[in-house]
């Protein structure tokens, strides 16, 4: 696949799987041996089933989550996406009870492609900022 086709597939993950909750698309988009590494949001997960379980849990905690793609860069079999996510905490998250608070965080995801599907993904995001915005951990005191 071309880098443009890889970018289009990466965009579908954010637009359709994450923002619209079309979890069954993971079976089409991810390879059976896919590995997702969610940075500070949990342990790595494997395969489409692991992705659906992970994304499903986060969508339960943040059912209105939406992603805005700020920038995508592709080279070879890799696509890097800089994104902003906005959501309201309506369910349990990382052991914290729901607060009903809205949060906006930024992050980056790099995905590796093979034969028209995603094989690996690495994400780094502002997990601490998210926890602070939803009130799960206190904001630092100002000097």
Secondary structure as the mmCIF struct_conf table of DSSP 4:
data_model
#
loop_
_struct_conf.conf_type_id
_struct_conf.id
_struct_conf.beg_label_comp_id
_struct_conf.beg_label_asym_id
_struct_conf.beg_label_seq_id
_struct_conf.end_label_comp_id
_struct_conf.end_label_asym_id
_struct_conf.end_label_seq_id
HELX_RH_AL_P HELX_RH_AL_P1 UNK A 3 UNK A 12
HELX_RH_PI_P HELX_RH_PI_P1 UNK A 13 UNK A 18
TURN_TY1_P TURN_TY1_P1 UNK A 19 UNK A 20
HELX_RH_3T_P HELX_RH_3T_P1 UNK A 23 UNK A 25
HELX_RH_AL_P HELX_RH_AL_P2 UNK A 26 UNK A 29
STRN STRN1 UNK A 30 UNK A 37
HELX_RH_3T_P HELX_RH_3T_P2 UNK A 39 UNK A 41
STRN STRN2 UNK A 45 UNK A 46
HELX_RH_AL_P HELX_RH_AL_P3 UNK A 47 UNK A 61
BEND BEND1 UNK A 62 UNK A 62
TURN_TY1_P TURN_TY1_P2 UNK A 63 UNK A 64
STRN STRN3 UNK A 66 UNK A 75
TURN_TY1_P TURN_TY1_P3 UNK A 76 UNK A 77
STRN STRN4 UNK A 78 UNK A 88
BEND BEND2 UNK A 91 UNK A 91
STRN STRN5 UNK A 93 UNK A 93
TURN_TY1_P TURN_TY1_P4 UNK A 94 UNK A 95
STRN STRN6 UNK A 96 UNK A 96
HELX_LH_PP_P HELX_LH_PP_P1 UNK A 97 UNK A 98
STRN STRN7 UNK A 102 UNK A 114
TURN_TY1_P TURN_TY1_P5 UNK A 115 UNK A 116
STRN STRN8 UNK A 117 UNK A 125
HELX_RH_AL_P HELX_RH_AL_P4 UNK A 127 UNK A 133
TURN_TY1_P TURN_TY1_P6 UNK A 134 UNK A 135
BEND BEND3 UNK A 136 UNK A 137
HELX_LH_PP_P HELX_LH_PP_P2 UNK A 138 UNK A 142
#
